Amino acid sequence: MNEANAVVSDENSEIRSEDNLGLSRFHPVWVSEFVPALAGALMNFGISVWVFRTTVSVTAVALLGMSSMIPRACSSVFAGAMVDRYGPRRAILLGNVGAIVAMVPSLLLFWRGQLAVWHICVSIAFASAFQSFLWPAALAAIPALVGKKDFVRANGILQACNAVTTIVAPLIAGVVILHYNLGVLLLIGIAMYVAAIPVLAPVRIRRLEKSKEVGQSSSVLREINDAWTFLRLERDLLRLVVIFAMFTFIISIASILLKPLILSFASASALGTVISIGGVGMLLGGVAITTSGKGATSIREVMSLMTVAGLCMMMAGSRPMLLLIAIGTFIYSLVMPVVGSGIQTIIQTRVPADLQGRMHATMAAVGFATMPFAFLIAGPLADYVFNPLLADGGVLASSVGRIIGVGEFRGIGLLYICLGALIVGLSLIGQVEPQKESESYRANALVTNE
């Protein structure tokens, strides 16, 4: 009887705490994540233009991209441990302050006329490492500030912010670089980092109770290992992480090859139109989630949407027709925010409070870690494997070529079809077993307590 009363009391206290949580409390957090993310995107775009104009080297631009990507992938997991240990608020503030410290030397060197490519690569590397704190911190703050009924909406806000960044950053950076110079752009970016700090300064994010089974390790490395220990217990989540890594790898290859796919038969303005359509689709997807509060909340629903994404990719590669590619890009971009918010909601719902930062950071690290490999193999895969198959006189020109077309670059279309089919296969694998919340972690906790 006493145990029953305790359960009822706990449930009532949980309901009362849920009532005290509201989406409005999350607004300062997403603003403090969005503004620095936009600042970083502005500077990365402008710096890429400056590096190419300075060196006239594609390799130098690629090196810049790697300088941003690799440090973020390496630091993400450590950032997640810091979020769980010290709280989301401190992690976001540290990310902003660290990015400011990293970029100021490049600004000063530019104004003195001494800025070199290696200088900017070092600054970008350190800024990216500090920025890795922002995303897992914002996601980990959601369970502490928002009731479960608003998890989807809060994640939708972050997805919409990503879409806005994708659309707006190139436009603003292009105008600034055209009419001013890189120094002005760096100054704007640093000012945005500074402006984000007072937004979060007065916010207090409640510290959620730590579980007894996980999160009591004495070192950061052991705390990172706790996340993988939890994943080994929650097999559904482990499979989700693996599929997410493979999915990110595939779509990274496709994103690199989108430009040559379109430019092989259409103009640069047509390419810009398709990219803009994709950005609008991402924004609409994020806004739809935020306003409706409905999205993917289970692994099965996430996998179903991944199937749609794969079919859209196959559509884009099926024929050299701009309309097909535009439709496929729009639908693909529309569902991707739902996929992203769905994965975030699953983690926020099923992972203990003191593992939130590490789990979101693990997902980010897995995604970033696959991208360099995608960048390395995308070009050779298209140029030396698929394009020769559908060139005039190619092995598949008289068979597959009759359906999807023949030409110097039609192999990229075939590669798109294969990549889309792989995504569909991955999503089907993710649905082989009934998707239900695993009780393995809780059973293990009970045994430990006993």
C-alpha positions in Angstrom: 0.0 0.0 0.0 2.8 2.4 0.9 4.6 1.5 -2.4 1.4 2.2 -4.3 1.0 5.6 -2.6 4.6 6.4 -3.4 4.0 5.6 -7.0 1.0 7.8 -7.1 2.9 10.6 -5.4 5.7 10.3 -7.9 3.3 10.5 -10.8 1.6 13.5 -9.3 4.8 15.3 -8.7 5.9 14.5 -12.3 2.6 15.9 -13.6 3.1 19.1 -11.5 6.6 19.4 -12.8 5.4 19.0 -16.4 2.9 21.7 -15.8 5.7 24.1 -14.9 7.5 23.4 -18.1 6.7 25.3 -21.2 7.9 25.9 -24.7 8.5 29.6 -24.0 11.3 28.6 -21.5 13.2 27.1 -24.4 13.2 30.2 -26.6 16.4 31.7 -25.1 18.2 28.4 -25.6 17.4 28.0 -29.3 18.2 31.6 -30.0 21.6 31.2 -28.3 22.2 28.1 -30.5 20.8 29.6 -33.7 22.6 32.9 -33.7 26.1 31.3 -33.3 25.2 28.6 -35.9 24.2 31.3 -38.4 27.4 33.3 -37.6 29.5 30.1 -38.2 27.8 29.5 -41.5 28.3 33.1 -42.6 32.0 33.0 -41.9 32.5 29.5 -43.4 30.9 30.6 -46.6 32.8 33.9 -46.8 36.1 32.3 -45.9 35.6 29.6 -48.6 35.2 32.4 -51.2 38.2 34.2 -49.9 40.4 31.1 -49.8 39.4 30.2 -53.4 40.0 33.7 -54.7 43.4 33.9 -52.8 44.7 30.5 -53.9 42.6 29.6 -57.0 42.8 26.1 -55.6 40.0 23.6 -55.0 42.4 21.6 -52.8 42.7 24.6 -50.5 38.9 24.9 -50.2 38.7 21.2 -49.4 41.4 21.6 -46.8 39.3 24.3 -45.2 36.3 22.1 -45.1 38.3 19.3 -43.5 39.6 21.8 -40.9 36.0 22.5 -39.9 34.7 18.9 -40.0 37.3 16.8 -38.4 37.8 18.8 -35.2 34.0 19.0 -34.8 33.7 15.2 -35.1 36.5 14.6 -32.7 35.3 17.1 -30.1 31.6 16.2 -30.2 31.7 13.3 -27.9 33.9 15.2 -25.3 31.4 18.1 -25.7 28.6 15.8 -24.8 30.3 14.7 -21.6 30.9 18.3 -20.6 27.2 19.0 -21.2 26.1 16.2 -18.9 28.7 17.1 -16.3 28.3 20.9 -16.1 24.9 21.5 -17.7 23.6 22.8 -21.1 23.8 26.5 -20.1 27.5 26.5 -19.3 28.3 24.4 -22.4 26.5 26.9 -24.7 28.3 29.8 -23.1 31.6 28.1 -23.4 31.0 27.3 -27.0 30.3 30.9 -27.8 33.2 32.3 -25.9 35.6 29.7 -27.3 34.5 30.5 -30.9 35.1 34.3 -30.2 38.6 33.6 -28.9 39.3 31.4 -31.9 38.2 33.8 -34.6 39.6 37.1 -33.2 43.2 36.4 -34.2 42.2 35.9 -37.9 40.3 39.2 -37.9 43.3 41.0 -36.5 45.7 39.3 -39.0 43.3 40.3 -41.9 43.2 43.9 -40.9 47.0 43.9 -40.7 47.2 42.3 -44.2 49.0 39.2 -42.8 46.2 36.6 -43.0 47.3 33.3 -44.6 45.2 30.2 -45.4 46.8 28.2 -42.6 45.9 31.0 -40.2 42.2 30.7 -41.1 42.3 26.9 -41.1 43.6 27.0 -37.5 40.9 29.5 -36.4 38.2 27.5 -38.1 39.4 24.3 -36.5 39.3 25.7 -33.0 36.0 27.5 -33.6 34.4 24.3 -34.9 35.6 22.4 -31.9 34.0 24.9 -29.5 30.8 25.0 -31.7 30.4 21.3 -31.2 29.1 22.1 -27.7 26.1 24.0 -29.0 23.9 21.4 -30.7 24.0 18.6 -27.9 23.6 21.3 -25.3 20.5 22.7 -26.9 19.0 19.2 -27.4 19.9 18.2 -23.8 18.1 21.4 -22.5 14.8 20.3 -24.0 13.9 17.7 -21.3 14.9 20.1 -18.6 12.8 23.1 -19.9 10.0 21.6 -22.0 7.3 19.1 -21.1 7.2 15.8 -23.0 4.1 16.9 -25.0 6.2 19.7 -26.5 9.4 17.7 -27.3 8.4 17.5 -31.0 7.7 21.2 -31.2 11.0 22.1 -29.6 13.0 19.8 -31.9 11.0 21.3 -34.8 12.2 24.8 -33.9 15.9 23.6 -34.1 15.2 21.9 -37.4 13.6 25.1 -38.8 16.6 27.1 -37.5 18.9 24.8 -39.5 16.9 25.4 -42.6 17.0 29.2 -42.1 20.7 29.0 -41.7 21.0 27.0 -44.9 19.0 29.6 -46.9 20.1 32.8 -45.4 23.8 32.4 -44.7 25.0 32.2 -48.3 22.8 35.2 -49.3 24.1 37.5 -46.5 27.7 36.3 -46.8 27.7 36.8 -50.6 26.4 40.3 -50.3 29.0 41.3 -47.6 31.9 39.7 -49.6 30.7 41.5 -52.8 30.3 45.0 -51.3 32.9 44.9 -48.5 35.5 42.3 -47.6 36.3 39.3 -45.4 37.2 41.4 -42.4 33.7 42.9 -42.2 32.2 39.5 -42.5 34.4 38.2 -39.7 33.5 41.2 -37.6 29.8 40.5 -38.1 30.2 36.8 -37.2 32.2 37.6 -34.0 29.6 40.2 -33.0 26.8 37.6 -33.4 28.7 35.3 -31.1 29.0 38.1 -28.6 25.3 39.0 -28.9 24.2 35.4 -28.2 25.8 35.4 -24.7 23.5 37.8 -22.9 20.5 36.0 -24.3 21.3 32.9 -22.3 23.0 34.5 -19.3 19.8 35.0 -17.2 18.3 31.5 -18.0 18.4 28.9 -15.3 18.2 25.3 -16.5 17.2 22.9 -13.8 19.6 20.1 -13.1 17.9 16.7 -13.7 18.6 13.9 -11.2 21.4 11.6 -12.1 20.7 7.9 -12.4 22.6 5.7 -10.0 23.6 3.2 -12.7 25.2 5.5 -15.3 27.0 8.8 -15.1 28.9 8.5 -11.9 32.3 7.8 -13.5 35.2 9.8 -12.2 36.8 10.7 -15.6 35.5 12.2 -18.9 36.6 9.1 -20.8 34.7 6.8 -18.6 31.6 9.1 -18.9 31.9 8.8 -22.7 32.1 5.1 -22.4 28.8 5.2 -20.3 26.9 6.3 -23.4 28.2 3.3 -25.4 27.4 1.0 -22.4 23.8 2.3 -22.4 23.6 1.7 -26.2 24.7 -1.9 -25.8 21.8 -2.4 -23.4 19.3 -0.6 -25.6 19.7 -2.6 -28.8 17.0 -0.6 -30.7 18.9 2.6 -30.1 22.2 1.0 -31.1 20.7 -0.1 -34.3 19.3 3.4 -34.8 22.8 4.9 -34.4 24.3 2.5 -36.9 21.7 3.1 -39.5 22.0 6.9 -38.9 25.7 6.7 -39.5 25.2 4.8 -42.8 22.4 7.1 -43.8 24.5 10.2 -43.2 27.3 8.7 -45.2 25.0 8.0 -48.2 23.3 11.4 -48.2 26.7 13.1 -47.9 27.8 11.4 -51.2 24.5 12.5 -52.8 24.9 16.1 -51.6 28.4 16.4 -53.1 27.2 15.0 -56.5 24.0 17.1 -56.7 25.8 20.0 -58.5 27.5 17.9 -61.2 24.2 15.9 -61.6 22.3 19.1 -62.5 25.1 21.0 -64.3 25.6 18.1 -66.6 22.5 19.1 -68.5 21.2 22.4 -67.0 22.5 25.9 -66.2 24.0 27.3 -63.0 20.8 29.3 -62.4 18.8 26.0 -62.6 21.1 24.6 -59.9 20.5 27.6 -57.7 16.8 27.2 -58.1 16.8 23.5 -57.1 19.0 24.3 -54.1 16.6 27.1 -53.1 13.6 24.7 -53.5 15.4 22.3 -51.1 16.0 25.0 -48.6 12.3 26.0 -48.7 11.3 22.4 -48.2 13.5 22.1 -45.1 12.0 25.3 -43.7 8.5 24.1 -44.3 9.2 20.8 -42.7 10.6 22.4 -39.6 7.7 24.9 -39.4 5.1 22.2 -39.9 6.5 20.2 -36.9 6.7 23.3 -34.7 3.2 24.5 -35.4 1.4 21.1 -35.4 3.4 19.5 -32.6 3.2 16.2 -34.7 6.2 14.3 -36.1 8.0 11.0 -36.0 8.1 9.7 -32.4 9.1 6.1 -32.9 11.9 4.3 -34.7 9.4 2.7 -37.1 8.1 6.2 -38.1 11.6 7.5 -38.6 12.5 4.5 -40.8 9.3 5.0 -42.9 10.4 8.6 -43.6 13.8 7.4 -44.5 12.2 5.2 -47.1 10.5 8.3 -48.6 13.9 10.0 -48.7 15.5 7.1 -50.5 12.7 7.0 -53.1 13.1 10.7 -53.7 16.8 10.2 -54.3 16.0 7.4 -56.9 13.6 9.8 -58.6 16.2 12.5 -58.9 18.6 10.1 -60.6 16.0 8.4 -62.9 16.1 10.9 -65.7 18.0 14.1 -66.7 14.9 16.2 -66.1 15.0 19.3 -63.9 11.4 19.0 -62.8 11.9 15.4 -61.5 15.0 16.5 -59.6 13.3 19.6 -58.2 10.3 17.5 -57.0 12.5 14.8 -55.5 14.7 17.5 -53.8 11.7 19.3 -52.3 10.0 16.2 -50.9 13.4 14.9 -49.6 14.1 18.2 -47.9 10.6 18.3 -46.5 10.9 15.0 -44.7 14.5 15.4 -43.4 13.6 17.8 -40.6 10.9 15.2 -39.5 13.6 12.5 -39.5 16.0 14.6 -37.5 13.5 15.7 -35.0 12.2 12.2 -34.7 15.6 10.8 -33.8 16.1 13.7 -31.2 12.7 13.0 -29.7 13.4 9.3 -29.3 16.7 10.0 -27.5 15.1 12.6 -25.3 12.3 10.2 -24.4 14.2 7.0 -23.9 17.7 8.1 -22.6 18.3 9.0 -18.9 18.6 12.7 -18.1 22.3 12.5 -17.2 23.2 10.9 -20.6 21.3 13.3 -22.8 24.3 15.4 -23.8 26.6 12.4 -24.4 23.9 10.6 -26.5 23.1 13.6 -28.7 26.9 14.3 -29.1 27.5 10.7 -30.0 24.9 11.0 -32.8 26.6 14.2 -34.0 30.0 12.7 -33.9 28.9 9.7 -35.8 27.4 11.9 -38.5 30.4 14.2 -38.8 32.9 11.2 -38.8 31.3 9.7 -41.9 31.4 12.9 -44.0 35.2 13.0 -44.7 35.0 9.5 -46.1 32.0 10.5 -48.3 33.9 13.5 -49.6 36.9 11.3 -50.4 35.1 8.6 -52.4 32.3 10.6 -54.1 34.4 12.0 -56.9 36.3 8.8 -57.8 33.2 6.7 -57.5 31.4 8.9 -60.0 34.3 9.6 -62.4 35.9 6.1 -62.5 33.1 3.7 -61.8 29.6 4.9 -62.6 30.1 7.5 -65.4 32.1 5.1 -67.7 29.2 2.6 -67.4 26.7 5.0 -69.1 29.0 6.9 -71.4 28.6 6.4 -75.1 29.7 2.8 -75.7 29.7 2.0 -72.0 28.9 -1.4 -70.6 25.3 -0.4 -69.5 24.6 2.2 -72.3 22.5 -0.2 -74.3 20.6 -1.6 -71.3 20.1 0.7 -68.3 21.0 3.6 -70.5 17.8 3.2 -72.5 15.8 3.8 -69.4 17.7 6.6 -67.5 19.7 8.1 -70.4 23.2 7.9 -71.8 25.9 10.6 -71.5 29.2 11.6 -70.1 27.7 12.2 -66.6 24.7 10.0 -66.6 26.5 7.6 -64.3 25.9 10.0 -61.5 22.1 9.4 -62.1 22.7 5.7 -61.8 24.7 6.3 -58.6 21.8 8.3 -57.2 19.5 5.4 -57.9 21.8 3.0 -56.2 22.2 5.3 -53.2 18.5 5.7 -52.9 18.0 2.0 -53.0 20.5 1.5 -50.2 18.6 4.0 -48.1 15.4 2.1 -48.7 17.1 -1.1 -47.8 18.5 0.4 -44.6 15.0 1.6 -43.6 13.5 -1.8 -44.2 16.2 -3.4 -42.0 15.4 -0.9 -39.3 11.8 -2.3 -39.3 12.5 -6.0 -39.3 11.9 -6.4 -35.6 8.9 -4.9 -33.8 9.9 -1.4 -32.6 9.0 -1.1 -28.9 10.7 0.6 -26.0 13.3 -1.8 -24.6 13.2 -2.5 -20.9 16.8 -3.9 -20.7 18.2 -0.8 -19.1 15.5 -0.6 -16.5 15.8 -4.3 -15.7 19.6 -3.9 -15.3 19.0 -0.9 -13.0 16.6 -3.0 -10.9 19.2 -5.8 -10.6 21.9 -3.2 -9.6 19.6 -1.7 -6.9 18.8 -5.1 -5.5 
